[in-house]
Every structure is written in C-alpha cells, then in structure tokens.
Amino acid sequence: MDSKFLKSPSTWVSLWAMLLPFWSTGSTAIMLLLLLMLLSKKDPALPRGMAWFPVLAFAVIALSVWWMPTSDGWAELLVQKSPLLLMPIVLVGQKDALARGFRWSAVLVVLYLMAHLTWGLAFGQWIDLTYRGLSEGLHQHVYLSLVLALGLLLTWKMPNDWTPRMKWALTVTATLCIALMGSRIAMLAMLCGCLVAGLTWNRKTLGLLIAALLLFALAQSTGQLRGMGHVFTTVKPHWATGSVDTRLVQADATWQLIKPSPWTGVGVAPLQPMLENVYQTMDYRFGLKNHLNSHNQLLHLIASHGFIGLLLMLIGLTALWWRHRPVLDRVGWAILLAFALVMMTENLLERSLGLQLWVAVWVYVFARSSAMQTKT
C-alpha cells in the first residue's frame, strides 16, 4: 500500500467515520493519531468560524467546577468530553474526507444489519430482530439510524462518483434498516431533514416513503417495539413504559431536580442518583428498574451545569454567529435540524458515539458554509 495514502490525514479521517458505529474506542484512538500527525506539522491550521463552538463548550464545562455544588466526577467528565476540544482541531480542512467517510460508514452499517437480518430469516428469528434486536452488537438503534440517514443525505446531495443504481440500493436497504430498528425520533428527524434538504418528490420517492411506513407498521405490530404508552390519558409515572410517556415522566423528574438549584445545577456525579431518588418519590418503576437518564440533552445540561453553564454556551454561540455570519444551505440546515430533534429525546452527547458524531457533523456543516462563502 502506498505510504502516502497512509500518511494522509484524509485517509484516517474517513477511516474514523467508517469505524465509529462499530468501535468508539478505536475511533478515539484514530483521533489521537490525527492529533499527533497535526502536532508534527510546523504550521498546523486552526479551526475557523463556528467550528470554535465545541471548543468553547468544552471551556464552559472546564470552568463549571467554579459554580457547581460539587466537583465529583468533573475530571472524568473532562476526559469524556475531550472530543469537543480535540476534534475541531484535527478535522480542519477535512470536509470532503468526512463526507466520504460518512457515506461508506452507512454502507458498512447496512451490510452488518442486512447480514444480521438474513441470518435471522434463515433461522426463523426475524421477529426478534426488529427494534433493538436488529442492532444487537452495535450501538443503540437511534444512533445507527442517524448514521444511516446522514450517509443517505450526503450520498444524494453531495458530489460523488456513485451511479444512480448504487444510490438507490443504499437508499432502499438503509431505509429498510431504519424502519425495522424503529426509532420514531430518528425517523422523524430523517423525514424532516429530507423535507428541508429539498428532496425531489416523484413516484419513486413517494413509493419509498410508503414502503418505509409499511415496514415500520409491520415491525410495530409483530416485533419487540415499545408502544407509545399512556399518552392519550393523564400520564402516570407508575404505569409509564412507552416511548413517549416515559420521556414525559423523565423530563418532569429532571425539571423537579433542577428547580431547587437552577443556576448552579446539581453537579455531574450526583445527577443520576438524585434523579433516581425523584423516580422513587414519583413511583416511576420503569425508570428505577432501567436506571434511565433524562433522555433530553438540554435538560441534562441544565441539571448538571445549571443555567449558568447554558447561558455561557448560548452567549458564546451567539457571539460566534454574529461575528462570522455563516451561510447555510438546505443540507446544512437539514443536518442541524435532525440532530436537534434527536437531542430533545436522547442524551446524545453523553455517549462516545453521539458526542464524536455531533462534533464531526458540526465541523462539517460549517466547513461547507465557509467554502460557500469563499466561492461567493
């Protein structure tokens, strides 16, 4: 193999994106390798514009030790959130490598899931492979659905040398996998993203959408999907087990935790034990049994770092936006909207895959914005 190929940071960035859904630790190791390659350069490039926001968010987390009630778990949190600091630096100039890696990452995830599904069909276990059973051995279904949706969007909307048949093959199989995994919020994010991105509506795309809805209905009726829960009557924590009512209960519990110390939060380490104490008070059996978190990234941030942490991040984001005035096209807005929707029902940034994926997507979106502004 050509040594120049292996020495190219773009090669390793694409490999990082392909490996991320399968092995978060390995992808983290690749990021450290990229950092070493960057440090070996005489004049390494620095992030530009909105790409500084993850670094700013890391700085707020680092400074939060000054106002949080306790510093327990703070040092471990800095290690966990280090991609916020490192990734914007090592991904400078890697827009095309990221897009290429995300596309092939979707292909690899589809191959894994389709092989898993085929194995189940061969041995009569396909019903057990709907919902989370299909993604067994990988990450949670909502994260894999995001990877697939992102790969599809970049396959259709970004320049590449794929033939229409290749694009449609990936679209059909990826949509099948997303439907069978059954993450409602991921499918809503994917649909909204497609609408914002300006998907060309014709008989083919309409037929694909109908097929996806039918597949989801089939998975809902025959598989192990959780129901929506008691959402058409008063939500009662004692009975909450569905995908909707549980999140309503968890949001309420997190808000009850926030109210006594809204400005400073409760800290990092005490958050989950204190949240489960609220579950105990509410008689929320499902949350206690499964040790559920808030399932809302915004509420989690406020509960742990307080409104002080949230306001500092918002002030920094506003200042960066006002200073650089980024111009986003439909693809950029679609990606940001999809991730924002998922953050309303998942603690996306509390898992390694979710954190690394979000930082890379943020850098990618605003690198595209900078490229468009340069052209004009």
C-alpha atoms as one frame of an Amber mdcrd trajectory, in Angstrom:
protein
   0.000   0.000   0.000   1.238   3.475  -0.904   2.863   5.108   2.130   1.497
   8.498   1.035  -2.002   7.075   1.342  -1.385   6.044   4.945   0.338   9.319
   5.783  -2.575  11.370   4.514  -4.817  12.698   7.338  -7.798  12.421   4.972
  -7.378   8.649   4.872  -7.544   8.402   8.636 -10.476  10.818   8.905 -12.513
   8.667   6.507 -11.442   5.538   8.401 -12.518   7.203  11.663 -16.017   7.855
  10.291 -16.311   4.288   8.988 -15.168   2.763  12.274 -17.215   4.980  14.625
 -20.506   2.980  14.632 -18.619  -0.242  15.321 -15.871   0.690  17.776 -15.896
   4.033  19.601 -12.617   3.325  21.383 -10.860   2.571  18.113 -12.210   5.741
  16.525 -10.971   7.712  19.532  -7.521   6.190  19.016  -7.592   7.362  15.396
  -8.394  10.881  16.586  -5.354  10.786  18.870  -3.245   9.597  15.930  -4.537
  12.518  13.862  -3.615  14.864  16.700  -0.046  13.518  16.697   0.122  13.968
  12.914  -1.100  17.531  13.351   1.459  18.326  16.053   4.236  17.095  13.773
   3.467  19.881  11.299   5.321  23.166  11.502   2.314  25.427  10.973  -0.874
  23.475  11.739  -4.119  25.091  10.664  -6.577  26.152  13.346 -10.382  25.944
  13.325 -12.260  28.810  11.736 -15.566  30.481  12.478 -18.334  28.382  14.013
 -16.001  25.383  14.334 -14.791  27.008  17.570 -18.120  26.407  19.309 -17.355
  22.836  20.515 -14.062  24.169  21.932 -15.976  26.932  23.685 -18.439  24.361
  25.089 -15.503  22.373  26.471 -14.147  25.538  28.106 -17.517  26.148  29.817
 -17.525  22.559  31.106 -13.977  23.051  32.406 -14.928  26.305  34.153 -18.112
  24.842  35.644 -16.119  23.490  38.585 -16.231  27.056  39.960 -20.018  27.171
  40.352 -21.231  23.553  40.567 -22.064  22.433  44.135 -19.564  19.574  43.902
 -16.580  18.740  41.711 -17.183  14.973  41.972 -16.898  13.426  38.515 -15.646
  16.682  36.974 -12.200  15.379  35.990 -13.692  12.230  34.437 -16.147  14.430
  32.554 -13.321  16.465  31.021 -11.763  13.262  29.669 -15.133  12.111  28.354
 -15.787  15.464  26.659 -12.267  15.854  25.251 -13.527  15.315  21.653 -15.122
  18.764  21.963 -11.627  20.203  22.299  -9.613  17.921  20.026 -11.856  17.108
  17.072 -12.384  20.651  15.728  -8.595  20.977  15.621  -7.795  17.689  13.880
 -10.692  17.966  11.399  -9.603  21.298   9.903  -9.701  21.006   6.115 -11.235
  17.518   6.176 -14.717  18.332   4.838 -14.511  16.017   1.834 -12.920  13.196
   3.842 -15.750  13.405   6.386 -18.427  13.246   3.683 -16.713  10.263   2.066
 -16.331   8.513   5.406 -19.962   9.090   6.410 -21.177   7.599   3.118 -19.103
   4.453   3.498 -19.987   4.231   7.166 -23.642   3.971   6.143 -22.732   1.224
   3.664 -20.898  -0.796   6.325 -23.739  -0.431   8.835 -26.252  -1.566   6.193
 -24.116  -4.596   5.335 -23.877  -5.569   9.010 -27.593  -5.130   9.682 -28.686
  -6.874   6.477 -26.386  -9.807   7.262 -27.906  -9.954  10.746 -31.418  -9.837
   9.280 -30.631 -12.504   6.674 -29.274 -14.769   9.394 -32.481 -14.279  11.361
 -34.671 -15.042   8.356 -32.699 -18.207   7.672 -33.331 -19.490  11.200 -36.858
 -18.142  11.690 -35.863 -15.441  14.174 -36.653 -12.323  12.143 -39.329 -11.082
  14.554 -36.728 -10.948  17.317 -34.549  -8.798  15.058 -36.958  -5.883  14.847
 -36.446  -2.862  17.084 -33.232  -3.121  19.136 -32.651  -6.773  18.282 -31.538
  -5.849  14.780 -28.730  -3.620  16.056 -27.558  -6.083  18.695 -23.782  -5.997
  18.953 -23.568  -2.391  17.780 -24.738   0.887  19.279 -28.269   1.922  20.198
 -30.742   1.994  17.314 -31.280   5.768  17.311 -27.554   6.437  16.834 -27.268
   3.927  13.991 -30.348   5.452  12.349 -28.624   8.858  12.465 -25.514   7.401
  10.822 -27.619   5.844   8.057 -29.707   8.985   7.473 -26.587  11.159   7.336
 -24.938   8.798   4.860 -28.046   8.836   2.651 -28.282  12.633   2.660 -24.636
  13.036   1.675 -24.959  10.326  -0.976 -27.734  12.187  -2.776 -26.825  15.808
  -2.093 -23.026  15.889  -2.299 -20.866  15.292  -5.406 -19.640  11.708  -5.723
 -18.985   9.115  -8.406 -21.741   6.711  -7.369 -24.182   5.575 -10.052 -27.949
   6.049  -9.563 -28.313   2.294  -9.034 -25.759   2.347  -6.233 -27.513   5.297
  -4.595 -30.917   3.640  -4.797 -29.556   0.333  -3.498 -28.188   2.106  -0.421
 -31.392   4.133  -0.041 -33.710   1.117  -0.114 -31.615  -1.056   2.211 -30.834
   1.782   4.645 -34.499   2.788   4.793 -35.440  -0.839   5.469 -32.935  -0.979
   8.337 -34.113   2.330   9.820 -37.757   1.223   9.645 -37.072  -2.146  11.278
 -34.949  -0.608  14.035 -38.000   1.513  14.738 -36.636   4.661  16.383 -39.524
   7.089  15.985 -37.481  10.211  16.682 -34.776   9.113  14.229 -37.384   8.547
  11.507 -38.988  11.927  12.259 -35.556  13.576  12.095 -34.830  11.805   8.807
 -38.177  12.855   7.308 -37.813  16.483   8.410 -34.246  16.537   7.141 -35.340
  15.259   3.732 -38.077  17.879   3.516 -35.690  20.691   4.449 -32.996  19.428
   2.085 -35.488  19.651  -0.777 -35.856  16.000  -1.722 -37.324  15.782  -5.201
 -40.774  14.294  -4.804 -41.807  11.883  -7.534 -43.335   8.433  -7.792 -40.135
   6.708  -6.736 -39.568   8.730  -3.584 -43.258   8.592  -2.663 -43.223   4.824
  -3.099 -40.096   4.587  -0.951 -41.750   6.629   1.805 -44.883   4.448   1.721
 -42.722   1.313   1.837 -40.840   2.683   4.857 -44.109   3.427   6.675 -45.436
  -0.069   5.910 -42.216  -1.648   7.140 -42.392   0.367  10.332 -46.042  -0.665
  10.833 -45.034  -4.306  10.296 -42.208  -4.021  12.814 -44.558  -2.267  15.251
 -47.185  -4.978  15.042 -45.016  -8.091  15.031 -41.721  -7.176  16.678 -40.499
  -6.144  20.082 -41.121  -2.413  19.632 -42.208  -0.489  22.706 -45.642   1.078
  22.452 -46.156   4.810  22.716 -47.533   4.308  26.200 -50.367   6.048  28.010
 -50.244   9.348  26.146 -53.926   9.816  25.375 -54.817   9.913  29.072 -53.121
  11.507  32.058 -49.537  10.264  32.160 -48.959   8.377  35.400 -45.366   7.530
  36.362 -46.417   4.222  37.949 -47.676   2.895  34.607 -45.316   4.657  32.193
 -43.452   2.180  29.987 -43.895   3.521  26.449 -41.501   5.515  24.323 -43.461
   8.761  24.750 -44.900   8.699  28.261 -41.578   7.626  29.788 -39.855  10.651
  28.289 -42.571  12.937  29.613 -42.102  11.477  33.090 -38.309  11.725  32.862
 -38.496  15.343  31.690 -40.774  16.160  34.635 -38.432  14.380  37.060 -35.403
  16.230  35.680 -37.189  19.569  35.989 -38.058  18.783  39.612 -34.352  18.148
  40.149 -33.449  21.478  38.519 -35.864  23.692  40.496 -34.012  23.724  43.873
 -30.719  24.889  42.268 -31.469  26.159  38.751 -28.416  28.407  38.360 -25.651
  26.079  39.528 -27.117  22.660  38.775 -26.519  19.638  40.976 -23.148  18.595
  39.563 -22.023  15.715  37.404 -21.609  12.675  39.647 -24.692  13.227  41.856
 -27.058  13.749  38.917 -28.131  10.177  38.150 -28.509   9.058  41.820 -30.515
  12.204  42.593 -32.679  11.659  39.512 -33.441   8.114  40.627 -34.418   9.453
  44.050 -37.002  11.600  42.266 -38.161   8.500  40.379 -38.593   6.779  43.742
 -40.717   9.659  45.017 -42.833   9.606  41.839 -43.180   5.789  41.952 -41.669
   5.585  38.475 -40.918   1.862  38.423 -39.713   1.634  34.829 -37.130   4.379
  35.332 -35.800   2.818  38.529 -35.572  -0.650  37.019 -33.651   0.538  33.945
 -31.704   3.400  35.601 -32.968   5.807  32.933 -31.437   9.231  32.444 -33.342
  12.383  31.454 -33.416  11.494  27.734 -33.229  15.214  26.928 -29.858  16.815
  26.273 -30.964  20.332  27.144 -32.483  19.344  30.498 -29.422  17.205  31.255
 -27.124  20.190  30.666 -29.191  22.451  32.923 -29.461  19.798  35.641 -25.714
  19.150  35.707 -24.221  22.598  34.951 -27.118  24.919  35.715 -28.467  27.857
  33.764 -25.053  29.500  34.213 -23.478  26.836  32.003 -26.317  27.003  29.468
 -26.234  30.809  29.246 -22.448  30.901  28.798 -22.726  28.445  25.907 -25.576
  30.392  24.323 -23.684  33.690  24.675 -20.620  32.128  23.042 -22.720  30.621
  20.244 -24.478  33.936  19.610 -21.180  35.845  19.574 -19.645  33.412  17.084
 -22.721  33.538  14.863 -22.807  37.350  14.941 -19.082  37.579  14.231 -18.929
  35.134  11.314 -22.489  35.271   9.897 -22.423  31.716   8.460 -24.473  30.986
   5.363 -26.053  27.526   5.443 -27.702  25.769   2.535 -30.581  23.309   2.871
 -28.267  20.370   3.510 -26.650  22.142   6.449 -29.977  23.132   7.976 -31.336
  19.605   7.462 -28.437  18.049   9.357 -28.620  20.528  12.240 -32.413  20.120
  12.496 -32.165  16.325  12.590 -29.608  16.347  15.395 -31.572  18.982  17.341
 -34.704  16.810  17.198 -32.828  13.766  18.456 -31.368  15.799  21.328 -34.912
  16.507  22.514 -35.416  12.810  23.306 -31.882  11.492  23.823 -28.814  12.469
  25.837 -26.881  12.356  22.584 -23.686  13.944  23.904 -23.371  11.599  26.880
 -22.296   8.651  24.722 -18.991   8.473  22.901 -20.593   7.748  19.519 -23.122
  10.554  19.873 -20.542  13.085  21.048 -17.984  12.342  18.329 -20.674  12.209
  15.657 -22.148  15.562  16.711 -18.767  17.345  16.780 -17.825  15.958  13.368
 -21.191  16.963  11.914 -20.909  20.460  13.393 -17.437  20.913  11.918 -18.586
  19.512   8.568 -21.676  21.722   8.275 -19.810  24.940   8.969 -16.821  23.932
   6.848 -19.282  23.686   3.960 -20.633  27.087   4.948 -17.136  28.609   4.869
 -16.466  27.024   1.477 -19.673  28.528   0.044 -18.829  31.965   1.431 -15.326
  31.747  -0.066 -16.764  30.968  -3.505 -19.041  33.986  -3.369
